Amino acid sequence: MSSTPEVYLDAASSQRLHPAARDTLIAALERGYGDPRRLHGAGRDARILLDNARAVIAECLGAQPEEVAFTASGTEAVQRGLLGLAAASGLSGIVHTAVEHSSVLHTLAWRDSPAHASVAVDGTGRVDLDALAEASRRDGVAAVAVQLANQEVGTLQPVSDVDLPRSVPLLVDAAAAVGHVVLPERWDALTASAHKWGGPAGVGVLAVRRGTGWTNPFPGDDALTADGFPNVPAALAAAAALQAVLTEREEVAARQFRMVEQIRTIAAALPDTEVVGDPVARLPHLVTFSCLYVGGDEIVAALAQRGYGVASGSACTASTLEPSHVLAAMGALTHGNVRVSLDRSTTEAQVDGFCAALTEAVAGIRARAGL
């Protein structure tokens, strides 16, 4: 086991808490403990902080404050978003790409409908826009869900080019993309998750454009901003982190894109290894590759022993025993998959070390297997 501190290369799962979020969170804990629905001093203080958080998040997303609500997670934001769009329309069908996050797939399974439709993607993970447009025009379709960027392979979807009927709203899952790439103006509902951009965990965001039909699909008020008792300090910290991340986004993204390009090159040079996802239209900080004759969990464990923390997008889970639906939809190798995602502090020296460790780890595993 390495005696040096682990190099964290799983930022796509969760980013480190941004310093701006940490400082704001500590300060907000002193003022944001009250119920923002109350008229006493503590309640008014909490309401001011919550309104400030909502205003900052809205500005960062290209929305209006009244269009933004906080949820307990990005998953809840997707679920509330899709089910609320369907409830408002009186229809039940959701059209989605075949590589959407599991939050979309689980929502559809929970509220099954013969009008649901999954639209195929190509080998890079990009959706067929003509097929998406055709599916959206079927009877019974309430909404269309398209992620801005895939959380496993990093491929960006051409959200701005999606052609839908005026009566069918578009929900864009931007959880993997916020803070890394420019957001599109084209969306009717948008979801995000603060811990993906360096905010605290437990803060999701659901934004619904004014004029878009949305009804609360769960018990409670129909108002989008009727959030129960929100975590005011965490919301404010999430807003501070996003504001800071966007200020430094261009410089960080350019540096990460170059380092990921290096990893892609090294991985592609390994025998019987497939680098997946679009090589150009992609998230700047993420790369996924699959190695034949090697288990993804084996590579993850071997890299951990060498001091590098990565993820495996194809690892079978104890509950489903199924490989990645994203890789399967792309026609990519689902065995021996590794996802590497850089955080804002990753250095070139760390990437150099990782590339050497990767080559050594894969060769060692194959050698022990007699390959």
C-alpha positions in Angstrom: 0.0 0.0 0.0 1.3 3.5 -0.9 2.5 5.5 2.0 1.9 8.8 0.2 -1.5 10.6 0.3 -4.0 9.4 -2.3 -4.3 11.3 -5.5 -8.1 11.8 -5.9 -9.1 11.2 -9.5 -12.9 10.6 -9.0 -14.1 14.2 -9.1 -17.0 13.1 -11.4 -18.5 11.3 -8.4 -18.0 14.3 -6.1 -15.7 17.3 -6.0 -13.7 18.4 -3.0 -15.5 21.2 -1.1 -14.4 24.5 -2.7 -12.7 26.9 -0.2 -15.4 29.5 -1.0 -18.0 27.0 0.0 -16.2 26.1 3.2 -15.8 29.7 4.3 -19.4 30.6 3.4 -20.8 27.5 5.1 -19.1 28.2 8.4 -20.3 31.8 8.4 -23.9 30.9 7.3 -24.2 28.3 10.1 -24.2 31.3 12.5 -27.1 33.1 10.8 -29.0 30.5 8.7 -30.4 28.2 11.4 -33.9 29.8 11.5 -37.0 28.8 9.6 -37.1 31.1 6.6 -40.9 31.0 6.7 -41.1 32.8 10.1 -41.2 36.5 10.7 -39.0 36.7 13.7 -35.4 37.9 13.4 -33.8 34.5 12.9 -36.4 33.6 10.3 -35.8 36.8 8.4 -32.1 36.2 8.4 -32.5 32.8 7.1 -34.9 34.1 4.3 -32.3 36.7 3.3 -29.6 34.0 3.0 -31.9 31.6 1.1 -33.0 34.3 -1.3 -29.4 35.3 -1.9 -28.4 31.7 -2.6 -31.3 31.3 -5.1 -30.5 34.6 -6.8 -26.8 33.6 -7.3 -27.6 30.1 -8.5 -30.2 31.5 -10.9 -27.7 34.0 -12.4 -25.1 31.2 -12.8 -27.6 29.0 -14.6 -29.1 31.7 -16.8 -32.5 31.7 -15.0 -34.6 33.9 -12.8 -34.6 33.5 -9.0 -38.3 32.5 -8.9 -37.5 29.7 -11.4 -35.1 28.0 -9.1 -35.7 25.6 -6.2 -33.4 23.6 -4.0 -33.9 19.8 -3.5 -32.1 17.3 -1.4 -30.0 15.9 -4.3 -29.6 16.0 -8.0 -31.5 12.7 -8.2 -34.5 14.2 -6.4 -34.3 17.2 -8.8 -34.6 15.0 -11.8 -37.4 13.0 -10.3 -39.4 16.1 -9.2 -38.7 17.7 -12.6 -39.8 14.9 -14.8 -42.8 13.8 -12.7 -43.9 17.4 -12.3 -43.8 18.1 -16.0 -45.8 14.9 -16.6 -48.4 15.8 -13.9 -48.9 19.3 -15.4 -49.5 17.9 -18.9 -51.8 15.1 -17.9 -49.6 12.8 -20.0 -47.3 10.1 -18.9 -44.7 9.5 -21.6 -41.0 10.5 -21.2 -38.6 10.3 -24.1 -35.0 10.1 -23.1 -31.6 9.1 -24.5 -30.3 5.6 -23.9 -27.4 6.9 -21.8 -29.3 9.0 -19.3 -28.4 8.9 -15.6 -30.1 6.2 -13.5 -32.3 8.8 -11.8 -34.2 9.2 -15.1 -34.4 5.4 -15.7 -35.7 4.8 -12.1 -38.3 7.5 -12.5 -39.6 5.9 -15.6 -39.7 2.5 -14.0 -41.6 3.9 -11.0 -44.2 5.6 -13.2 -44.3 3.2 -16.1 -46.0 4.2 -19.4 -46.4 2.7 -22.9 -45.5 6.2 -24.2 -42.0 6.1 -22.7 -39.3 5.9 -25.3 -35.5 5.4 -25.3 -33.5 6.9 -28.2 -30.3 5.3 -29.4 -26.9 6.9 -29.3 -23.9 6.4 -31.6 -20.5 4.9 -30.6 -19.4 8.1 -29.0 -22.5 8.3 -26.9 -24.2 11.1 -28.9 -28.0 10.9 -29.4 -29.6 10.6 -32.8 -31.4 14.0 -33.0 -33.7 13.0 -35.8 -34.8 9.9 -33.8 -35.3 12.1 -30.7 -37.4 14.5 -32.6 -39.5 11.7 -34.1 -40.1 10.1 -30.7 -41.1 13.4 -29.1 -44.0 13.7 -31.6 -45.6 10.4 -30.5 -48.9 10.5 -28.7 -48.8 10.6 -25.0 -45.4 12.3 -24.6 -45.2 14.6 -21.7 -41.5 15.6 -21.7 -38.1 14.8 -23.1 -35.0 14.3 -20.9 -31.5 14.9 -22.4 -28.4 15.1 -20.3 -25.9 17.9 -21.2 -22.9 15.7 -20.5 -22.6 12.0 -19.7 -21.4 11.2 -16.3 -19.6 8.1 -17.3 -17.9 8.9 -20.6 -18.0 12.7 -20.8 -19.7 13.1 -24.2 -21.6 16.3 -24.6 -25.0 16.2 -26.1 -26.1 18.8 -28.7 -28.9 20.1 -26.5 -29.2 23.4 -28.4 -30.0 21.5 -31.6 -32.9 19.4 -30.1 -36.0 20.0 -32.1 -39.2 19.4 -30.1 -42.9 20.3 -30.5 -43.8 23.5 -28.6 -46.0 21.5 -26.3 -43.2 19.1 -25.2 -40.8 20.6 -22.6 -37.1 19.6 -22.5 -35.5 18.7 -19.2 -31.7 19.0 -19.3 -29.8 17.1 -16.7 -26.7 19.3 -16.2 -25.4 17.6 -13.1 -22.2 16.4 -14.7 -21.6 19.6 -16.7 -22.3 22.6 -14.4 -19.0 24.4 -13.6 -17.1 22.6 -16.4 -18.8 23.8 -19.7 -21.0 26.6 -20.9 -24.7 25.8 -20.3 -27.1 26.1 -23.2 -29.9 28.6 -23.2 -32.2 25.9 -24.6 -34.1 24.2 -21.7 -37.5 24.2 -20.1 -36.3 22.5 -16.9 -32.8 22.0 -15.7 -31.3 20.0 -12.9 -27.9 20.0 -11.1 -26.2 18.8 -8.0 -23.9 21.0 -5.8 -21.4 18.4 -4.8 -20.5 17.9 -8.4 -19.2 21.5 -8.6 -17.6 21.8 -5.2 -20.5 22.7 -3.1 -21.8 20.6 -0.1 -23.5 17.3 -0.7 -27.2 17.2 -0.1 -28.1 20.3 -2.3 -29.8 19.7 -5.6 -31.2 22.3 -7.9 -34.3 22.2 -10.0 -35.0 25.1 -12.4 -38.2 25.4 -14.3 -38.7 28.2 -16.9 -41.5 30.6 -16.3 -44.4 29.6 -18.5 -43.5 25.9 -18.4 -46.2 23.7 -17.0 -45.1 22.0 -13.8 -47.1 20.7 -10.9 -45.8 19.2 -7.7 -46.1 15.4 -8.2 -45.7 14.7 -4.5 -47.8 15.8 -1.4 -47.4 19.5 -0.7 -47.8 22.9 -2.2 -47.7 23.3 -6.0 -45.3 26.3 -5.8 -41.8 25.3 -7.2 -40.1 27.1 -4.3 -42.2 25.4 -1.5 -39.1 23.5 -0.3 -40.2 22.5 3.2 -37.4 23.3 5.6 -34.3 23.9 3.4 -30.7 23.6 4.4 -30.0 27.3 4.2 -26.3 27.3 5.0 -25.6 24.5 2.5 -27.6 26.3 -0.2 -25.6 29.5 0.4 -22.3 27.6 0.4 -23.4 25.9 -2.9 -24.0 29.2 -4.5 -20.6 30.6 -3.3 -18.9 27.6 -4.7 -20.6 27.8 -8.1 -19.8 31.5 -8.4 -16.1 30.8 -7.6 -15.9 27.8 -10.0 -17.4 29.8 -12.9 -14.8 32.6 -12.4 -12.0 30.1 -12.8 -13.7 27.7 -15.3 -11.9 28.6 -18.5 -8.4 28.3 -17.1 -9.2 25.1 -15.1 -11.0 23.5 -18.1 -8.2 24.2 -20.5 -5.6 22.7 -18.2 -7.8 19.7 -17.4 -8.5 19.1 -21.1 -4.8 18.9 -21.9 -4.1 16.5 -19.0 -7.0 14.3 -20.0 -5.7 14.2 -23.5 -2.5 12.8 -22.1 -4.3 10.1 -20.2 -6.4 9.2 -23.3 -3.2 8.8 -25.4 -1.5 6.6 -22.8 -4.6 4.5 -22.3 -5.1 4.1 -26.1 -1.5 2.8 -26.3 -2.2 -0.1 -24.0 -2.8 -3.4 -25.8 -6.5 -4.3 -26.2 -7.7 -1.1 -24.6 -10.6 1.0 -25.9 -10.9 4.7 -25.0 -14.6 5.6 -25.1 -16.6 8.8 -25.5 -16.1 11.7 -27.9 -12.5 12.8 -28.1 -13.3 16.5 -28.6 -16.9 17.3 -27.7 -16.5 16.2 -24.1 -16.2 17.2 -20.5 -12.7 18.6 -20.0 -11.9 16.6 -16.8 -13.1 13.1 -17.5 -11.9 10.1 -19.5 -13.1 6.5 -19.6 -11.4 3.4 -21.1 -11.9 -0.3 -21.0 -9.3 -3.0 -21.0 -9.8 -6.6 -22.3 -8.9 -9.5 -20.0 -8.9 -7.3 -16.9 -11.7 -6.6 -14.4 -12.5 -3.0 -13.7 -12.4 -3.7 -10.0 -8.9 -5.2 -10.4 -7.6 -2.1 -12.0 -9.2 0.2 -9.4 -7.7 -1.9 -6.6 -4.2 -2.0 -8.3 -4.3 1.8 -8.8 -5.4 2.4 -5.2 -2.4 0.4 -4.0 -0.3 2.8 -6.0 -1.9 5.8 -4.5 -4.5 6.8 -7.1 -8.3 6.8 -6.5 -10.4 6.2 -9.6 -13.8 4.7 -10.4 -15.0 1.8 -12.6 -18.1 2.7 -14.6 -18.7 -0.9 -15.5 -18.4 -2.4 -12.0 -21.4 -4.7 -11.4 -23.3 -3.7 -8.3 -24.5 -6.2 -5.7 -28.1 -5.1 -6.3 -28.4 -5.3 -10.1 -25.4 -7.5 -11.2 -25.5 -5.6 -14.5 -22.8 -3.7 -16.3 -23.0 -0.1 -17.3 -26.1 0.7 -19.4 -24.2 3.6 -20.9 -21.4 1.6 -22.3 -23.8 -1.1 -23.5 -25.9 1.5 -25.3 -22.7 2.8 -27.0 -21.7 -0.7 -28.1 -18.5 -0.3 -26.1 -16.6 -2.8 -24.1 -18.3 -3.1 -20.7 -15.6 -5.2 -19.0 -12.4 -3.8 -17.5 -13.7 -0.2 -17.4 -12.0 2.7 -15.6 -13.2 6.3 -15.2 -10.7 8.9 -14.4 -11.9 12.4 -13.5 -9.6 15.3 -12.4 -10.4 17.9 -9.8 -9.4 21.5 -10.0 -6.2 20.9 -8.0 -4.9 18.0 -10.1 -1.3 18.6 -11.3 0.6 17.6 -14.4 3.0 15.7 -12.1 0.1 13.7 -10.6 -1.1 12.9 -14.1 2.4 11.7 -15.2 2.5 9.5 -12.1 -0.9 8.1 -12.8 -0.1 7.3 -16.4 3.0 5.3 -15.3 1.0 3.5 -12.6 -1.8 2.6 -15.0 0.6 1.0 -17.5 2.3 -0.9 -14.7 -1.0 -2.0 -13.1 -2.6 -3.3 -16.3 0.5 -5.1 -17.3 0.9 -6.7 -13.9 -2.7 -7.9 -13.7 -2.4 -9.5 -17.2 0.9 -11.1 -16.4 -0.4 -12.7 -13.2 -3.3 -14.1 -15.3 -0.8 -15.6 -17.7 -1.7 -13.2 -20.5 
